[in-house]
Structure formats: structure tokens, C-alpha cells
Amino acid sequence: MGYRTHVCFRATRQCPQMAQRITIKLDMTFLDRIEVGDLIVARPRILRQSRSLSFGEVELFAADRLCASATGIFRLLDADMRQ
């Protein structure tokens, strides 16, 4: 699940002043198998974002087949909250 979490994290970087993120919830749905050597294409989307939370989803495709999807809620930390 590391790749899917990474893709969701990268999508939340649309807000540069909120570089630190904490995963609150991550739900995965596996729809098809991925073979060793398959090229995986991730399509992330931010569904909604506030000052402190980001709601996103990512779909993973292998050979144009939807193989997995994930939804996540991430807490965005500003510079004051990191200390």
C-alpha cells in the first residue's frame, strides 16, 4: 500500500505551505491482480480540501485495467503545528 499512500500524499502537495501530512484514514479496494512487470499508472484526485484536511482518491491501472482504488483523509500540518 506504500505506492498508493505516496500517490495520495503527492496529490495533496497542491498546497505548498502544507508540506507535512498525516494519514487519518486510508481505504483500499482491490479489483484485479497486477502481474510482476506490469506498468502501473496512478490517477490521483483531490475530492475536497480545507485548510487542515484533504480528501482524496487514487485509481491504479495496469494495462488499461482498473486494478485498485483507494480513498484517503489526510491532516495537513502548517509550520506552526509541526513544532
Contacts in CASP RR format, 6 or more apart in sequence:
PFRMAT RR
TARGET T0000
AUTHOR 0000-0000-0000
METHOD contacts of the structure
MODEL  1
MGYRTHVCFRATRQCPQMAQRITIKLDMTFLDRIEVGDLIVARPRILRQS
RSLSFGEVELFAADRLCASATGIFRLLDADMRQ
1 26 0 8 1.000
1 28 0 8 1.000
1 70 0 8 1.000
3 40 0 8 1.000
3 42 0 8 1.000
3 60 0 8 1.000
4 26 0 8 1.000
4 28 0 8 1.000
4 42 0 8 1.000
4 58 0 8 1.000
4 60 0 8 1.000
4 68 0 8 1.000
4 70 0 8 1.000
5 23 0 8 1.000
5 26 0 8 1.000
5 70 0 8 1.000
7 42 0 8 1.000
7 44 0 8 1.000
7 58 0 8 1.000
8 23 0 8 1.000
8 26 0 8 1.000
8 44 0 8 1.000
8 56 0 8 1.000
8 57 0 8 1.000
8 58 0 8 1.000
8 70 0 8 1.000
8 72 0 8 1.000
8 74 0 8 1.000
9 21 0 8 1.000
9 74 0 8 1.000
10 44 0 8 1.000
11 44 0 8 1.000
11 45 0 8 1.000
11 46 0 8 1.000
11 56 0 8 1.000
11 58 0 8 1.000
12 18 0 8 1.000
12 21 0 8 1.000
12 46 0 8 1.000
12 49 0 8 1.000
12 54 0 8 1.000
12 56 0 8 1.000
12 74 0 8 1.000
12 76 0 8 1.000
13 19 0 8 1.000
14 46 0 8 1.000
14 49 0 8 1.000
15 49 0 8 1.000
15 54 0 8 1.000
15 76 0 8 1.000
17 78 0 8 1.000
17 79 0 8 1.000
18 76 0 8 1.000
18 77 0 8 1.000
18 78 0 8 1.000
20 76 0 8 1.000
20 77 0 8 1.000
20 81 0 8 1.000
20 82 0 8 1.000
21 54 0 8 1.000
21 74 0 8 1.000
21 75 0 8 1.000
21 76 0 8 1.000
21 77 0 8 1.000
22 74 0 8 1.000
22 75 0 8 1.000
22 77 0 8 1.000
23 72 0 8 1.000
23 73 0 8 1.000
23 74 0 8 1.000
23 75 0 8 1.000
24 53 0 8 1.000
24 72 0 8 1.000
24 73 0 8 1.000
24 74 0 8 1.000
24 75 0 8 1.000
25 72 0 8 1.000
25 73 0 8 1.000
26 70 0 8 1.000
26 71 0 8 1.000
26 72 0 8 1.000
26 73 0 8 1.000
27 70 0 8 1.000
27 71 0 8 1.000
27 72 0 8 1.000
28 68 0 8 1.000
28 69 0 8 1.000
28 70 0 8 1.000
29 68 0 8 1.000
29 69 0 8 1.000
29 70 0 8 1.000
30 67 0 8 1.000
30 68 0 8 1.000
31 66 0 8 1.000
31 67 0 8 1.000
31 68 0 8 1.000
31 69 0 8 1.000
32 62 0 8 1.000
32 65 0 8 1.000
32 66 0 8 1.000
32 67 0 8 1.000
32 68 0 8 1.000
33 67 0 8 1.000
34 40 0 8 1.000
34 60 0 8 1.000
34 62 0 8 1.000
34 67 0 8 1.000
34 68 0 8 1.000
35 62 0 8 1.000
38 62 0 8 1.000
38 63 0 8 1.000
39 62 0 8 1.000
39 63 0 8 1.000
40 60 0 8 1.000
40 61 0 8 1.000
40 62 0 8 1.000
40 67 0 8 1.000
41 60 0 8 1.000
41 61 0 8 1.000
41 62 0 8 1.000
42 58 0 8 1.000
42 59 0 8 1.000
42 60 0 8 1.000
42 61 0 8 1.000
43 58 0 8 1.000
43 59 0 8 1.000
43 61 0 8 1.000
44 56 0 8 1.000
44 57 0 8 1.000
44 58 0 8 1.000
45 56 0 8 1.000
45 57 0 8 1.000
45 58 0 8 1.000
46 54 0 8 1.000
46 55 0 8 1.000
46 56 0 8 1.000
47 55 0 8 1.000
47 56 0 8 1.000
47 57 0 8 1.000
47 71 0 8 1.000
48 54 0 8 1.000
48 55 0 8 1.000
48 56 0 8 1.000
49 55 0 8 1.000
49 76 0 8 1.000
51 76 0 8 1.000
52 75 0 8 1.000
52 76 0 8 1.000
53 73 0 8 1.000
53 74 0 8 1.000
53 75 0 8 1.000
53 76 0 8 1.000
54 73 0 8 1.000
54 74 0 8 1.000
54 76 0 8 1.000
55 71 0 8 1.000
55 72 0 8 1.000
55 73 0 8 1.000
55 74 0 8 1.000
56 71 0 8 1.000
56 72 0 8 1.000
56 73 0 8 1.000
56 74 0 8 1.000
57 69 0 8 1.000
57 70 0 8 1.000
57 71 0 8 1.000
57 72 0 8 1.000
58 69 0 8 1.000
58 70 0 8 1.000
59 66 0 8 1.000
59 68 0 8 1.000
59 69 0 8 1.000
60 66 0 8 1.000
60 67 0 8 1.000
60 68 0 8 1.000
60 69 0 8 1.000
60 70 0 8 1.000
61 67 0 8 1.000
END
